């Protein structure tokens, strides 16, 4: 009797996971790969990197994946999504080619070297109706999530000032970062993109009000229009429509007495809140809410946030999500960066 019942049970269909290709598997690419694998939602189908050593390390994480020699080879493999962690100059062109092939994209920042490139990618994603996300990972830290809730709920009153800082005691170790044609810019493009995104995302992407003011320098000397060098120190300020004045400072190789200084502070008429790194760490972040001279901790380590954006994209892709109109905001961030460079 039991055997007869078992024979009548309808088999459960196997879950088909999205097949993902990883284009560029240096440290960042492999870290994001690991975060996606941990979700259990995707299959790593292909890996491509000009470094055989990097490709081998990635293959150790996903031994069933195929090593592809090029983006074209990957796109011929019937992929559902691709993770792009290549030099910045390649991001827009590679993203567009993937999207036009019907493949969803998770791209490292910046999406493009300027707003024109970013716009072209977003337009391609809309036309293809494919999910497009950029790894603006600070949005998903526990601290920023709590601060955004306070700002949007009005708990801080009318937010009238945002102070943003990202100083890095080191400069990038890849030569292309220092070639404006390949990178699109220096520390503003590399670090400032995160800060600008935090200011806009937390305040629901208002338009800018009035002109942008900015000063860029390299090696302690002001950059002039037409200089080939990229900036290693930058300060900028701009106002948001019906909202706060934003002040930004970022740098490479600053003598700050620690590896990094990172903060995003939001000041309102009824209180303040700030995200700050701890002890010079790039990863350990704390968030506090302020009222007068009193402070309250909102979030503190441990918080494994580095791969959270990658994992979120993997889950959304597995759930069948297509083009998200929020991708339009990627152009807004790129436009602010363009205005900073133009003002300087």
C-alpha positions as CSV (number, residue, x, y, z in Angstrom):
1,X,0.0,0.0,0.0
2,X,2.8,2.5,1.0
3,X,4.8,1.6,-2.1
4,X,1.7,2.2,-4.3
5,X,1.2,5.6,-2.7
6,X,4.9,6.5,-3.2
7,X,4.7,5.5,-6.8
8,X,1.8,8.0,-7.3
9,X,3.7,11.0,-5.9
10,X,4.4,13.6,-8.6
11,X,8.1,14.3,-8.9
12,X,9.2,17.8,-7.9
13,X,10.7,19.8,-10.8
14,X,14.4,20.7,-10.3
15,X,15.0,24.4,-9.6
16,X,16.8,26.0,-12.5
17,X,19.2,28.6,-11.2
18,X,20.4,31.6,-13.2
19,X,23.7,30.9,-15.0
20,X,26.2,33.7,-14.2
21,X,29.5,34.6,-15.9
22,X,32.2,36.5,-14.0
23,X,34.2,38.9,-16.2
24,X,37.2,39.9,-14.1
25,X,38.0,37.9,-11.0
26,X,40.6,39.9,-9.1
27,X,40.0,40.3,-5.4
28,X,36.7,42.2,-5.8
29,X,35.4,39.9,-8.5
30,X,36.1,36.8,-6.4
31,X,34.7,38.3,-3.3
32,X,31.4,39.1,-5.0
33,X,31.4,35.7,-6.6
34,X,31.7,34.1,-3.1
35,X,28.8,36.3,-1.8
36,X,26.6,35.2,-4.7
37,X,27.5,31.5,-4.3
38,X,26.6,31.7,-0.6
39,X,23.0,32.7,-1.5
40,X,22.5,29.3,-3.2
41,X,20.5,31.1,-5.9
42,X,22.9,31.1,-8.8
43,X,25.2,28.8,-10.8
44,X,28.6,30.1,-11.7
45,X,28.8,29.0,-15.4
46,X,31.8,30.9,-16.7
47,X,34.9,32.8,-15.5
48,X,37.1,35.1,-17.6
49,X,40.3,37.0,-16.6
50,X,43.5,37.9,-18.4
51,X,45.4,36.5,-15.4
52,X,45.6,32.8,-15.4
53,X,46.4,32.9,-11.6
54,X,43.2,34.9,-10.8
55,X,41.1,32.6,-13.0
56,X,42.5,29.6,-11.2
57,X,41.7,31.1,-7.8
58,X,38.1,31.8,-9.0
59,X,37.8,28.3,-10.4
60,X,38.6,26.9,-6.9
61,X,35.4,28.6,-5.7
62,X,33.4,27.3,-8.6
63,X,35.1,24.1,-9.9
64,X,32.2,23.4,-12.4
65,X,32.6,26.7,-14.2
66,X,34.1,27.0,-17.6
67,X,37.1,29.3,-18.3
68,X,36.2,31.7,-21.1
69,X,38.7,33.5,-23.2
70,X,36.7,36.6,-23.9
71,X,33.4,38.4,-23.3
72,X,32.2,37.2,-26.7
73,X,32.8,33.6,-25.7
74,X,30.9,34.1,-22.5
75,X,27.9,35.7,-24.2
76,X,27.7,32.7,-26.5
77,X,27.1,30.4,-23.5
78,X,23.4,31.3,-22.9
79,X,24.1,33.1,-19.7
80,X,21.4,34.8,-17.6
81,X,23.6,37.3,-15.9
82,X,27.2,38.6,-15.9
83,X,29.3,40.3,-13.2
84,X,31.7,42.9,-14.6
85,X,34.8,43.7,-12.5
86,X,37.1,45.0,-15.2
87,X,38.9,48.4,-15.5
88,X,36.5,51.4,-15.6
89,X,37.0,52.2,-19.2
90,X,35.5,48.9,-20.2
91,X,32.4,49.0,-17.9
92,X,29.9,50.8,-20.2
93,X,30.9,49.0,-23.4
94,X,30.9,45.6,-21.8
95,X,27.6,46.2,-20.0
96,X,25.9,47.3,-23.2
97,X,27.1,44.3,-25.1
98,X,25.8,42.0,-22.4
99,X,22.5,43.7,-22.1
100,X,21.9,43.7,-25.9
101,X,22.6,40.0,-25.8
102,X,19.8,39.7,-23.2
103,X,22.0,39.2,-20.2
104,X,21.4,40.9,-16.9
105,X,24.4,42.9,-15.5
106,X,26.0,43.5,-12.1
107,X,28.8,46.0,-12.6
108,X,31.5,47.4,-10.4
109,X,31.5,51.2,-10.0
110,X,31.6,53.4,-11.9
111,X,29.0,52.3,-14.5
112,X,30.6,54.8,-16.9
113,X,33.4,57.3,-17.0
114,X,30.8,60.0,-17.4
115,X,27.0,60.5,-17.4
116,X,26.8,60.0,-21.2
117,X,28.3,56.5,-20.8
118,X,26.1,55.7,-17.8
119,X,23.0,56.9,-19.7
120,X,23.8,54.6,-22.6
121,X,24.0,51.6,-20.3
122,X,20.7,52.4,-18.6
123,X,19.0,52.9,-21.9
124,X,20.3,49.5,-23.1
125,X,19.0,47.8,-19.9
126,X,15.6,49.4,-20.4
127,X,15.5,48.4,-24.0
128,X,16.5,44.8,-23.2
129,X,14.3,44.7,-20.1
130,X,17.1,43.2,-18.0
131,X,18.2,43.8,-14.4
132,X,21.0,46.3,-14.1
133,X,22.8,47.0,-10.8
134,X,26.0,48.7,-9.8
135,X,28.0,47.7,-6.7
136,X,27.4,50.8,-4.6
137,X,27.8,48.7,-1.5
138,X,27.8,51.3,1.2
139,X,24.0,51.7,0.7
140,X,23.5,48.3,2.2
141,X,25.6,48.7,5.4
142,X,23.6,48.4,8.5
143,X,24.5,51.9,9.6
144,X,23.4,53.6,6.3
145,X,20.1,51.7,6.3
146,X,19.3,53.0,9.8
147,X,20.4,56.5,8.9
148,X,18.3,56.5,5.7
149,X,15.2,55.5,7.7
150,X,15.8,58.5,10.1
151,X,16.3,60.9,7.2
152,X,13.2,59.8,5.2
153,X,10.9,59.5,8.2
154,X,11.6,63.1,9.3
155,X,13.1,62.0,12.6
156,X,16.0,64.4,12.1
157,X,13.8,67.2,11.2
158,X,14.7,69.2,8.0
159,X,18.1,67.9,7.0
160,X,20.1,70.9,6.0
161,X,23.7,69.7,5.8
162,X,25.5,66.5,4.7
163,X,29.3,66.1,5.3
164,X,31.0,63.3,3.3
165,X,34.6,62.2,3.8
166,X,36.6,59.3,2.3
167,X,40.4,59.6,2.7
168,X,42.6,56.7,1.8
169,X,46.2,56.4,3.0
170,X,46.9,54.4,-0.2
171,X,46.5,55.0,-3.9
172,X,45.2,52.2,-6.2
173,X,47.8,49.7,-7.3
174,X,46.8,49.4,-10.9
175,X,48.4,51.8,-13.4
176,X,45.1,52.4,-15.3
177,X,43.7,54.3,-12.3
178,X,46.1,57.1,-13.1
179,X,45.2,57.4,-16.8
180,X,42.2,59.7,-17.1
181,X,41.2,58.1,-20.4
182,X,40.9,54.7,-18.8
183,X,39.6,55.7,-15.4
184,X,37.5,58.8,-16.0
185,X,39.1,60.5,-13.0
186,X,41.0,60.1,-9.8
187,X,39.8,59.9,-6.2
188,X,36.4,61.5,-7.0
189,X,35.7,58.7,-9.5
190,X,37.1,56.0,-7.3
191,X,35.9,57.1,-3.8
192,X,33.7,60.1,-4.3
193,X,31.2,58.0,-6.3
194,X,30.2,56.2,-3.1
195,X,29.8,59.4,-1.2
196,X,27.7,61.2,-3.8
197,X,25.5,58.1,-4.1
198,X,25.0,58.0,-0.3
199,X,23.9,61.6,-0.2
200,X,21.5,61.2,-3.1
201,X,20.2,57.8,-2.2
202,X,19.5,58.7,1.4
203,X,17.5,61.8,0.4
204,X,15.6,60.0,-2.5
205,X,17.6,61.6,-5.3
206,X,16.6,65.2,-5.4
207,X,17.8,67.5,-8.2
208,X,20.7,69.8,-7.6
209,X,20.1,73.4,-6.7
210,X,22.5,76.0,-8.1
211,X,26.1,75.5,-9.2
212,X,28.7,73.0,-8.0
213,X,31.9,74.3,-6.5
214,X,35.0,72.1,-6.5
215,X,38.8,72.1,-6.3
216,X,41.0,69.2,-7.4
217,X,44.7,68.7,-6.9
218,X,47.5,66.2,-7.6
219,X,50.7,66.0,-5.6
220,X,49.7,69.1,-3.6
221,X,49.3,71.3,-6.7
222,X,45.9,72.5,-8.2
223,X,44.9,70.7,-11.4
224,X,44.3,72.9,-14.4
225,X,42.0,72.3,-17.3
226,X,43.7,69.9,-19.8
227,X,46.1,68.4,-17.3
228,X,46.8,64.7,-17.9
229,X,47.1,63.8,-14.2
230,X,44.1,62.6,-12.2
231,X,43.3,64.2,-8.8
232,X,44.5,62.6,-5.6
233,X,42.7,65.2,-3.4
234,X,39.3,66.8,-3.9
235,X,36.8,69.0,-2.1
236,X,33.4,69.9,-3.5
237,X,30.1,71.4,-2.4
238,X,26.7,71.4,-3.9
239,X,23.1,72.0,-2.8
240,X,20.1,69.7,-3.2
241,X,16.7,71.0,-4.2
242,X,14.6,71.8,-1.2
243,X,17.3,70.2,0.9
244,X,20.8,70.2,2.3
245,X,24.1,71.6,1.3
246,X,26.5,68.7,0.7
247,X,30.2,69.0,1.4
248,X,32.5,66.3,0.1
249,X,36.2,65.6,0.6
250,X,38.1,62.6,-0.7
251,X,41.7,61.7,-1.3
252,X,44.3,59.1,-2.1
253,X,47.5,58.8,0.0
254,X,46.5,61.4,2.6
255,X,48.7,61.6,5.7
256,X,45.8,61.1,8.0
257,X,47.5,58.9,10.6
258,X,45.4,55.9,9.7
259,X,44.6,53.7,6.7
260,X,41.3,55.3,6.0
261,X,39.0,58.0,7.3
262,X,35.4,57.5,6.2
263,X,32.3,59.3,7.3
264,X,28.8,60.4,6.1
265,X,27.1,62.8,8.5
266,X,23.5,64.1,8.2
267,X,22.5,67.1,10.2
268,X,18.9,68.2,10.6
269,X,16.9,70.7,12.7
270,X,15.8,68.0,15.2
271,X,19.0,65.9,15.3
272,X,21.9,64.3,13.4
273,X,23.2,60.9,12.4
274,X,26.6,59.8,11.1
275,X,28.3,56.7,9.7
276,X,32.0,56.5,10.6
277,X,34.8,53.9,10.3
278,X,36.4,52.6,13.4
279,X,40.2,52.8,14.0
280,X,41.0,53.5,10.3
281,X,39.3,50.3,9.1
282,X,37.9,50.1,5.6
283,X,35.2,47.7,6.7
284,X,34.3,48.2,10.4
285,X,31.7,50.9,10.6
286,X,29.6,52.4,13.3
287,X,26.5,54.6,13.1
288,X,25.2,57.0,15.7
289,X,22.2,59.3,16.2
290,X,22.8,62.7,17.8
291,X,20.5,65.0,19.7
292,X,22.3,68.0,21.2
293,X,25.3,66.6,23.2
294,X,23.8,63.1,23.4
295,X,24.5,60.2,21.1
296,X,22.9,56.8,20.6
297,X,24.5,53.8,18.7
298,X,22.4,52.7,15.7
299,X,24.7,50.0,14.3
300,X,28.1,48.6,15.1
301,X,30.4,45.7,13.9
302,X,30.3,43.0,13.0
303,X,28.4,43.7,9.8
304,X,29.4,41.6,6.8
305,X,28.3,44.2,4.2
306,X,30.9,44.0,1.5
307,X,29.1,41.4,-0.7
308,X,25.5,42.4,0.3
309,X,24.8,44.2,-3.0
310,X,26.0,41.3,-5.0
311,X,23.9,38.8,-3.0
312,X,20.9,41.0,-3.4
313,X,21.3,41.2,-7.2
314,X,21.7,37.4,-7.3
315,X,18.4,36.9,-5.4
316,X,16.6,39.4,-7.5
317,X,17.8,37.8,-10.7
318,X,16.8,34.3,-9.4
319,X,13.3,35.7,-8.6
320,X,12.9,36.7,-12.2
321,X,13.2,40.5,-11.9
322,X,13.7,42.5,-15.0
323,X,14.6,46.2,-15.6
324,X,14.3,48.3,-12.5
325,X,13.5,52.0,-13.2
326,X,15.7,52.9,-10.1
327,X,18.6,52.3,-12.5
328,X,17.9,55.8,-13.7
329,X,19.5,57.1,-10.5
330,X,22.8,55.7,-11.7
331,X,22.8,58.5,-14.3
332,X,22.1,61.1,-11.5
333,X,25.2,60.1,-9.6
334,X,27.3,60.2,-12.7
335,X,25.9,63.6,-13.6
336,X,27.0,65.0,-10.2
337,X,30.5,63.7,-10.7
338,X,30.6,65.3,-14.2
339,X,29.6,68.6,-12.6
340,X,32.4,68.3,-10.0
341,X,35.0,67.8,-12.7
342,X,33.5,70.6,-14.8
343,X,33.5,73.0,-11.8
344,X,37.2,72.3,-11.0
